[in-house]
Amino acid sequence: MAGMQEPSSEDSGLMSSINITPFVDVVLVLLVIFMVTAPMLVKDILEIRLPKVATGDGQATQTLGVAVNRDGQILLNGVIVDEESLKNSAREVLATNSQAQAIIAADVEVAYGKVVKVIDLLKSSGLHRFAVQIEKEQVKEGP
């Protein structure tokens, strides 16, 4: 039979290389999904419900993330710290960046005095630029 050829010995051998391109594609997609969802999960994990306001642009450069949870514990970038550690960390950040800013998030049920205490701790360490993190309230437009 003239049109049919026997398979050569090269074609019938086992494939010794693996194509990893599809694997890399899947890993990169998972990485992007993780990067997008991680900031949203942090707030839920810390169980902080931010107060809602009708105004505010929500734009701030995050340098030092400070949070006060429902139990009144102070968290610095997600790690529970005491007041002295907060002051020391603020001083360290200011030493590297004089334009440093703190973003303060506090649970809606935290006493006002506790939030003021955190602001006072930051100011006494030399950090005078801070913002309070809020959630924008949905404005209902009526008739």
C-alpha positions in Angstrom: 0.0 0.0 0.0 1.6 3.1 -1.2 -0.3 5.7 0.8 0.2 4.2 4.2 3.5 4.4 6.1 4.6 2.5 9.1 5.0 4.7 12.2 8.6 5.6 12.8 10.3 4.7 15.9 10.4 8.4 16.9 6.6 8.7 16.8 5.8 5.6 18.8 8.1 6.5 21.8 6.9 8.0 25.1 6.7 11.7 25.5 9.4 12.7 27.9 8.5 16.4 28.3 5.5 18.0 30.0 3.8 21.1 28.7 3.5 23.4 31.7 1.9 26.4 30.0 -1.7 25.5 30.9 -0.5 24.9 34.5 1.2 28.3 34.7 -2.0 29.9 33.2 -4.2 28.4 35.9 -1.7 29.4 38.7 -1.7 33.0 37.5 -5.5 33.2 37.4 -5.7 31.8 40.9 -3.1 34.4 42.0 -5.1 37.2 40.6 -8.3 35.9 42.2 -6.5 35.7 45.6 -5.0 39.2 45.2 -8.5 40.7 44.5 -10.3 38.9 47.3 -7.7 39.1 50.0 -8.4 42.7 51.0 -12.1 42.1 51.3 -11.6 39.0 53.4 -9.3 40.8 56.0 -12.1 43.1 57.1 -14.4 40.1 57.5 -11.9 38.0 59.4 -11.2 40.8 61.9 -15.0 41.2 62.4 -14.9 45.0 62.1 -18.1 46.7 60.9 -17.2 50.1 59.7 -19.6 53.0 60.2 -21.5 54.2 57.2 -21.6 57.9 56.0 -23.2 59.7 53.2 -20.1 61.6 52.2 -16.4 60.7 51.8 -14.3 59.6 48.8 -12.6 56.7 50.6 -9.3 57.5 48.9 -6.2 57.4 51.1 -2.7 56.1 50.8 -2.3 53.3 53.3 0.9 53.3 55.1 0.1 52.1 58.6 -3.2 50.1 59.1 -4.6 50.5 62.6 -7.8 48.9 63.7 -9.8 48.6 66.9 -12.1 45.5 67.1 -15.3 45.1 69.0 -13.4 43.9 72.1 -11.3 47.1 72.1 -8.1 45.4 71.0 -5.7 47.4 68.9 -4.5 45.7 65.7 -1.6 47.0 63.7 -1.6 45.7 60.1 -3.8 42.8 61.3 -1.7 41.8 64.4 -2.9 42.5 67.9 -0.5 45.0 69.6 -0.4 46.9 72.9 -0.3 50.7 73.1 3.5 50.9 73.4 4.1 48.7 70.4 1.7 50.9 68.4 3.7 54.0 69.3 7.0 52.3 68.5 5.8 51.1 65.2 4.5 54.6 64.3 7.9 56.1 65.2 9.7 53.5 63.0 7.4 54.3 60.0 8.0 58.0 60.5 11.8 57.4 60.5 11.6 55.9 57.0 8.8 58.1 55.6 8.2 61.6 57.0 4.9 61.8 55.0 3.5 58.6 56.7 -0.2 58.3 57.2 -2.3 56.0 59.3 -5.6 54.5 58.3 -7.7 54.0 61.4 -10.6 51.5 61.3 -12.8 50.9 64.3 -15.9 48.7 64.8 -19.1 50.7 65.0 -19.6 49.4 68.5 -16.2 50.5 69.9 -16.4 53.3 72.5 -15.5 56.7 71.1 -12.9 57.2 73.8 -11.0 54.1 72.6 -10.7 55.5 69.1 -9.6 58.9 70.5 -7.0 57.1 72.6 -5.6 55.4 69.5 -5.4 58.8 67.7 -3.7 60.3 70.7 -1.1 57.5 70.7 -0.4 58.1 67.1 -0.1 61.8 67.5 2.2 61.5 70.6 4.5 59.3 68.5 4.8 62.1 65.9 2.3 60.7 63.3 -0.1 63.6 62.6 -1.5 62.5 59.3 -4.3 59.9 59.6 -7.6 59.1 58.2 -10.6 57.2 59.6 -11.8 54.4 57.4 -15.5 54.3 56.7 -18.0 52.6 54.4 -20.1 54.8 52.2 -23.8 54.7 53.0 -26.2 54.0 50.2 -28.2 57.2 49.7 -31.9 56.4 49.0 -33.4 58.8 46.6 -37.1 59.2 47.3 -40.0 60.8 45.4 
